Amino acid sequence: MMSIILSILGWAAAGVRAGSIAAFLHSLIGNVVSGSWFAILQSLGATGAGLPALLARMLA
């Protein structure tokens, strides 16, 4: 379910989808720092991982 939501928001397997909410947020942020919330969401969107992977990343 989470991978579907991430894809709808624009974090997809091929990267951030142009014209999406994720693309808009990326334009506000500029350079994305490794380990940031944006980088984690992109990683999850690219791998199709769900909530367990997100929680593991947040608690690491």
Phi, psi and omega in degrees: 000317181296322180296327177293316180296315179299318179296318178299322180283346175116359175269098187245173182301326182271001181121193180288127182280131180302138178080004183269172174299319178299320179295320177298313179297321179298322179294330178283324184283318187085228180295132181267127181275137177303133180088355179286167180302322180294316179297321179295315178296322178294318178299316179294320178295322181288327183265347183075015180289159183248206184301318179302320179293321178297314179297320179297319179294318183291327183271351182285000000 
